[in-house]
Amino acid sequence: MKSFKLDNNGDLIIENGDFIMIDGRDELVQSINRILTTNKEEWFLSMNFGLDYKAIQGKGKDKEGIKLANKEAIFQDKRVKEVDIIDVIIDNNRHLKVYGTVIDNEGNVIEL
């Protein structure tokens, strides 16, 4: 699959007047990043696309629930075969960090 390359803000990257295209591992990493940074029901073309932010934000959220929400979101990409969330850390600034691995259908490993 090929896709336009996006920067961290979701903007298209253009070099020398041309759009930059990515595929393979880079495109899958970008796809997973888009899923995890989109709140479910936020994108009008697919209301099921994205991560359910209600499952990870607010008081009383446990690590297992956060792991499950992230796994469910990542599995939205059909190229993902396995997801192993190893750890979830919430730091003093209430930033959520998720550590683990994704294995695609071809057996490639991607670190989260």
Phi and psi in degrees as a GROMACS rama.xvg file:
@    title "Ramachandran Plot"
@    xaxis  label "Phi"
@    yaxis  label "Psi"
@TYPE xy
-112.111  150.979  LYS-2
-151.217  159.451  SER-3
-69.2103  140.637  PHE-4
-78.9773  135.163  LYS-5
-116.799  150.369  LEU-6
-85.899  -176.444  ASP-7
-65.3289  -18.3433  ASN-8
-91.8812  -1.6938  ASN-9
88.5521  7.81412  GLY-10
-86.4231  146.115  ASP-11
-64.8838  142.468  LEU-12
-97.7738  126.989  ILE-13
-122.503  129.75  ILE-14
-128.065  131.281  GLU-15
52.8203  35.3722  ASN-16
81.1754  3.3676  GLY-17
-117.349  144.231  ASP-18
-68.33  142.863  PHE-19
-93.933  131.867  ILE-20
-106.898  147.68  MET-21
-131.44  158.63  ILE-22
-151.33  -177.227  ASP-23
63.4055  -139.303  GLY-24
-59.4152  -44.089  ARG-25
-60.4231  -39.5784  ASP-26
-70.0266  -37.6307  GLU-27
-65.8855  -42.5055  LEU-28
-59.7698  -44.6579  VAL-29
-63.575  -40.2376  GLN-30
-62.7781  -44.881  SER-31
-63.1089  -40.5303  ILE-32
-61.2679  -42.6789  ASN-33
-62.6256  -41.002  ARG-34
-62.3703  -47.2875  ILE-35
-73.2655  -18.7398  LEU-36
-103.986  9.85373  THR-37
-114.009  125.326  THR-38
-72.7836  131.712  ASN-39
-53.1114  139.083  LYS-40
74.8462  8.4123  GLU-41
-85.4682  -34.7837  GLU-42
-93.2601  115.91  TRP-43
-64.7205  -21.2993  PHE-44
-79.7455  -19.1889  LEU-45
-153.078  98.5011  SER-46
-68.1443  -15.5755  MET-47
-94.1555  -3.60293  ASN-48
-76.0007  135.157  PHE-49
112.928  -176.137  GLY-50
-97.2478  135.397  LEU-51
-75.4715  94.0379  ASP-52
-62.0122  -27.4227  TYR-53
-62.9825  -25.8599  LYS-54
-79.9127  -14.2067  ALA-55
-119.632  -12.3179  ILE-56
-106.571  150.919  GLN-57
100.688  172.655  GLY-58
-73.363  152.432  LYS-59
78.7031  11.0274  GLY-60
-81.7217  129.79  LYS-61
-95.4639  160.208  ASP-62
-62.9924  -36.5263  LYS-63
-65.3058  -39.4132  GLU-64
-66.0329  -38.3866  GLY-65
-66.9429  -42.5426  ILE-66
-59.5676  -46.2613  LYS-67
-62.1572  -44.1614  LEU-68
-61.0668  -41.3333  ALA-69
-66.997  -43.0472  ASN-70
-59.6281  -48.9205  LYS-71
-57.824  -40.9404  GLU-72
-65.8405  -47.7168  ALA-73
-62.62  -36.732  ILE-74
-68.1956  -4.75384  PHE-75
-65.0304  -25.6147  GLN-76
-84.4867  117.859  ASP-77
-67.5565  -9.82805  LYS-78
-83.651  -5.70778  ARG-79
-89.1687  125.216  VAL-80
-96.4068  -43.5855  LYS-81
-139.315  147.226  GLU-82
-132.109  126.818  VAL-83
-124.986  101.626  ASP-84
-85.0343  112.683  ILE-85
-83.6318  -43.4301  ILE-86
-152.58  152.17  ASP-87
-127.654  126.775  VAL-88
-125.321  131.13  ILE-89
-112.06  115.1  ILE-90
-83.5996  -178.805  ASP-91
-65.0095  -20.0214  ASN-92
-94.3745  12.3209  ASN-93
63.3074  31.2413  ARG-94
-91.4203  135.06  HIS-95
-96.1716  127.734  LEU-96
-121.078  129.172  LYS-97
-116.503  127.678  VAL-98
-118.328  136.849  TYR-99
171.591  -164.273  GLY-100
-135.019  153.267  THR-101
-123.163  135.759  VAL-102
-115.329  125.119  ILE-103
-83.9828  176.747  ASP-104
-63.7909  -16.8502  ASN-105
-96.4734  1.47002  GLU-106
89.6333  5.17028  GLY-107
-75.4192  141.661  ASN-108
-102.655  131.727  VAL-109
-121.506  126.991  ILE-110
-83.0769  135.528  GLU-111
